[in-house]
Amino acid sequence: MPKNLNISVLLDFYGDAITEKQREAIEFYYNEDLSLAEIAEIEGITRQGVRDSIKRGEGIMQELENKLGIAARFGRMQEGLEQIMVNAKAIEDYNTKHGYSREVAQAADTIFRLARELSE
């Protein structure tokens, strides 16, 4: 079964929407990198039971993401914040090299601070 590493991200957002057994199996498989056989031994079920549990959990989380798009939106926001930081740094550097302005420096500092707060 090829691993879709995006599932780990979906687990962060939609893990509460699946059963505890599904969540545990997915965490073992994706986050702990255990094999289906290793998870089956831990959980006391068959390898096929682990696979079915993982597939059902993945399906539920993927369906939620398709409907809600929370993980994708979060990713876009993170990328946007990174670009804001890069551009604020460029403004700060330009300000330093081409006639320093206290107002521009304060505005860049405010942008940095807000972006850091939003990314936490």
PLY file of the C-alpha trace (Angstrom):
ply
format ascii 1.0
element vertex 120
property float x
property float y
property float z
element edge 119
property int vertex1
property int vertex2
end_header
0.00 0.00 0.00
1.80 3.20 -1.12
1.89 5.92 1.50
0.21 9.25 0.85
2.09 11.48 3.29
-0.65 14.10 2.97
-2.68 11.83 5.26
-0.54 12.90 8.23
-1.59 16.48 7.59
-5.24 15.49 7.26
-4.95 13.60 10.55
-4.00 16.85 12.28
-7.14 18.55 10.99
-9.70 15.74 10.87
-8.38 13.13 13.32
-11.29 13.72 15.69
-13.76 12.78 12.93
-12.60 9.16 12.73
-12.70 6.38 15.30
-9.95 5.99 17.86
-8.90 2.67 16.27
-8.68 4.29 12.83
-6.70 7.21 14.23
-4.28 4.90 16.07
-3.73 2.73 13.00
-3.12 5.77 10.80
-0.75 7.31 13.36
1.21 4.05 13.60
1.34 3.66 9.82
2.15 7.22 8.77
3.75 8.87 11.79
5.55 5.90 13.36
6.28 4.21 9.98
5.15 0.79 11.24
4.15 -1.93 8.79
0.62 -3.30 8.58
1.87 -6.52 10.19
3.46 -4.62 13.09
0.28 -2.63 13.68
-1.81 -5.82 13.49
0.33 -7.37 16.20
0.01 -4.30 18.44
-3.74 -3.97 17.91
-4.46 -7.69 18.07
-6.22 -7.78 14.71
-5.40 -9.08 11.26
-3.21 -7.26 8.77
-6.29 -6.95 6.52
-8.23 -5.45 9.44
-5.51 -2.81 9.88
-5.53 -2.04 6.16
-9.33 -1.71 6.12
-9.26 0.55 9.18
-6.62 2.79 7.62
-8.47 2.96 4.29
-11.80 3.83 5.96
-10.16 6.54 8.07
-8.31 7.95 5.06
-11.55 8.01 3.07
-13.44 9.88 5.77
-10.69 12.47 6.21
-10.24 12.93 2.46
-13.99 13.39 2.01
-14.01 16.05 4.73
-11.06 17.81 3.13
-12.78 17.72 -0.28
-15.86 19.34 1.25
-14.22 21.77 3.68
-10.70 22.37 2.33
-9.34 23.33 5.75
-5.92 21.70 5.33
-5.43 23.18 1.85
-6.49 26.62 3.08
-4.08 26.35 6.01
-1.26 25.45 3.61
-2.04 28.44 1.42
-2.09 30.69 4.49
1.31 29.36 5.60
2.75 30.00 2.14
1.25 33.49 2.15
2.76 34.26 5.55
6.15 33.09 4.32
5.87 35.41 1.32
4.85 38.27 3.60
7.98 37.67 5.70
10.20 37.54 2.61
8.74 40.78 1.28
8.93 42.52 4.66
12.62 41.56 4.79
13.12 42.98 1.29
11.46 46.25 2.37
13.64 46.36 5.47
16.80 45.74 3.41
15.82 48.35 0.82
15.10 50.85 3.58
18.53 50.26 5.11
20.38 50.60 1.78
18.48 53.54 0.29
17.95 56.25 2.87
16.67 54.94 6.15
13.11 55.84 7.14
11.94 55.20 10.69
8.32 54.87 9.51
9.24 52.23 6.95
11.32 50.35 9.54
8.44 50.41 12.03
5.99 49.23 9.37
8.31 46.33 8.43
8.67 45.41 12.12
4.89 45.42 12.51
4.52 43.15 9.46
7.13 40.74 10.89
5.43 40.68 14.29
1.95 40.10 12.89
3.14 37.36 10.53
4.91 35.57 13.39
1.81 35.82 15.60
-0.41 34.45 12.82
1.92 31.55 12.12
1.88 30.34 15.76
0 1
1 2
2 3
3 4
4 5
5 6
6 7
7 8
8 9
9 10
10 11
11 12
12 13
13 14
14 15
15 16
16 17
17 18
18 19
19 20
20 21
21 22
22 23
23 24
24 25
25 26
26 27
27 28
28 29
29 30
30 31
31 32
32 33
33 34
34 35
35 36
36 37
37 38
38 39
39 40
40 41
41 42
42 43
43 44
44 45
45 46
46 47
47 48
48 49
49 50
50 51
51 52
52 53
53 54
54 55
55 56
56 57
57 58
58 59
59 60
60 61
61 62
62 63
63 64
64 65
65 66
66 67
67 68
68 69
69 70
70 71
71 72
72 73
73 74
74 75
75 76
76 77
77 78
78 79
79 80
80 81
81 82
82 83
83 84
84 85
85 86
86 87
87 88
88 89
89 90
90 91
91 92
92 93
93 94
94 95
95 96
96 97
97 98
98 99
99 100
100 101
101 102
102 103
103 104
104 105
105 106
106 107
107 108
108 109
109 110
110 111
111 112
112 113
113 114
114 115
115 116
116 117
117 118
118 119
